[in-house]
Amino acid sequence: MSDPPTFEVPAPALAAARRAAGRPLCPECFGRLFGRLGHGLTNPERAARLRQLLGGDPGSPGATCSVCAGLFDRLDSWVERSTRAAEGLEWHRFTCGSRWEPELLAGEEALWTEVGTEWGESARLAFNRELGKRVEARTGAEGGTERPDLVFLADLAVGRVGVTVMPIYFRGRYRKLDRTLPQTRWPCRRCEGRGCTACGGTGKTYPESVEEIVAAPFLRTSGGTGSRFHGMGREDIDARMLGRGRPFVLEILRPRQRTLDLAAIGDELATAAAGRVEVVGLQATDAPEVVRVKEANPDKSYRVGVIGDAAVAKVNEALDLALARAIAQRTPTRVAHRRADRVRTRRIVAAHVVEASEGRFTLDLRTEAGTYVKEWVEGDGGRTEPSLAGLLGVPLKVDFLDVMEIHDSEAT
């Protein structure tokens, strides 16, 4: 046997090692009492050096370890359980965790106090690290905590390894051409998604959504169990989303395959969703992109058709007044059931008449994020002040609404 590595052992640590030397401790747990000494060494290497300094046998005392009860001697069985738990899954990065019986951890802390060590390393941390090293060696996957594909949790009390499959994320922009599609799945309000006579047993208010159309090929090819759709805002169901499209992130839950052919998925969507939804710029991304998309507040451009008896000159005058004043919008009546009832201040950034005929006209608008355009046109019973209807002094009704552009950093 080669000589154990040397490292500086302060006198108090050596005294603590002497107090621990007579206890039934495996090399891993003996060395872990001084885990913050001897940087870069394994715990058995620390144990061997300390026992050498004490003049004792550098090996295990032989009896069952009083701290881990032989757990560290059975690490290979936990590696086997971990790899079995991940069968059938594609994964390249992972991290390990463990659930311990409280009595074992309490016993370890009591030992630290009794021997007087200030350099101990937790058994849980050591087990997670050593399990990770062995899984890494067995599979070739990369261990660590940065963006893992899988999280292994070894439940030591029941002898089982659970695995959490982390989501995969894809970003893109969608154009919605169908005025009957909501952005996301809309559960039936009566049954809350369980299925009833009102929704024909589907659990949904609308048969399909942009989310379901876009997610379908991702779920099929990845084997995922579900999806979450994160859009940079949302348009009304009866509004089209045109221009360069609305940025979104699609989150696929518990995928079995993580490497997907995005070009093929894009081609499939182009065929399956033709005339309803168009998706461009598909690429893989990560969880932080969800935050960026959800927190963005870009201006938006709209084209809105308005029914109302107003001369073009009067409309232009009203638009000039609207551009000069902030809008106070109380939560619209149509969304009051799902939004906090409060007043929001917004501005119309730009506005002009595109065309006009008897009893109707069309406007192009650019507004701040969060502006309720229909309510700004119609007034919503006085909940939006000033409104275009109020400035003109005539009743107005929105005939159609299209989102022409989202002015985020990719499309200014």
KASUL-V557343 format. One record per pair of residues at least 12 apart in sequence whose C-alpha atoms are under 6 Angstrom apart, sorted by the first residue. I is the first residue (numbers start at 1). J is the second residue. Records with the same first field share a line. If there is no record, write none. Layout:
I = J ; J
This chain:
4 = 48 ; 49
7 = 38
16 = 115 ; 116 ; 117
19 = 115
20 = 115
24 = 61 ; 63 ; 65 ; 66
25 = 65 ; 66
26 = 60 ; 65
27 = 44 ; 47 ; 60
28 = 43 ; 44
30 = 47
31 = 43 ; 44 ; 46 ; 47
32 = 120 ; 121
33 = 120
34 = 119 ; 120
35 = 119 ; 120 ; 121
36 = 119
67 = 108
79 = 135
82 = 161
89 = 256
90 = 256 ; 257
91 = 149
92 = 141
93 = 141 ; 142 ; 143 ; 148 ; 149
94 = 143 ; 148 ; 149 ; 150 ; 151
95 = 143 ; 144 ; 145 ; 151
96 = 128 ; 132 ; 151 ; 152
97 = 128 ; 152 ; 153
98 = 153 ; 154 ; 155
99 = 155 ; 156
100 = 156
149 = 166
150 = 164 ; 165 ; 166
151 = 163 ; 164
165 = 254
167 = 252 ; 253 ; 254
168 = 251 ; 252
169 = 250 ; 251 ; 284 ; 285 ; 286
170 = 249 ; 250 ; 283 ; 284 ; 285
171 = 248 ; 249 ; 282 ; 283
172 = 247 ; 248 ; 280 ; 281 ; 282
173 = 245 ; 246 ; 247 ; 248 ; 279 ; 280
174 = 245 ; 246 ; 278 ; 279
175 = 241 ; 242 ; 245 ; 277 ; 278
176 = 240 ; 241 ; 277
177 = 240 ; 276 ; 277
178 = 276
179 = 238 ; 239 ; 240
180 = 237 ; 238
181 = 209 ; 237
182 = 209 ; 237
183 = 209 ; 210
184 = 209 ; 211
185 = 209
186 = 204 ; 205
187 = 203 ; 204 ; 205
188 = 203 ; 204 ; 205
211 = 229
222 = 255 ; 256 ; 257
223 = 255 ; 256
224 = 253 ; 254 ; 255
225 = 253 ; 254
226 = 253
227 = 251 ; 252 ; 253
228 = 251
229 = 250
230 = 248 ; 249
231 = 248
232 = 247 ; 248 ; 293 ; 294
239 = 401 ; 402
240 = 402
241 = 403
242 = 403 ; 404
243 = 404 ; 405
297 = 369
298 = 369 ; 407 ; 408
299 = 367 ; 368 ; 369 ; 407
300 = 366 ; 367 ; 405 ; 406 ; 407
301 = 365 ; 366 ; 404 ; 405
302 = 364 ; 365 ; 402 ; 403 ; 404
303 = 363 ; 364 ; 401 ; 402
304 = 362 ; 363 ; 400 ; 401
305 = 362 ; 398 ; 399 ; 400
306 = 360 ; 361 ; 362 ; 397 ; 398 ; 399
307 = 359 ; 360 ; 396 ; 397
308 = 359 ; 360 ; 396
309 = 359
318 = 391
323 = 348
326 = 346 ; 347
327 = 345 ; 346 ; 347 ; 385 ; 386
328 = 344 ; 345 ; 384 ; 385
329 = 343 ; 344 ; 384
330 = 342 ; 343 ; 383
347 = 368
348 = 367
349 = 366 ; 367
350 = 365 ; 366
351 = 364 ; 365
352 = 364
377 = 389
378 = 396 ; 397
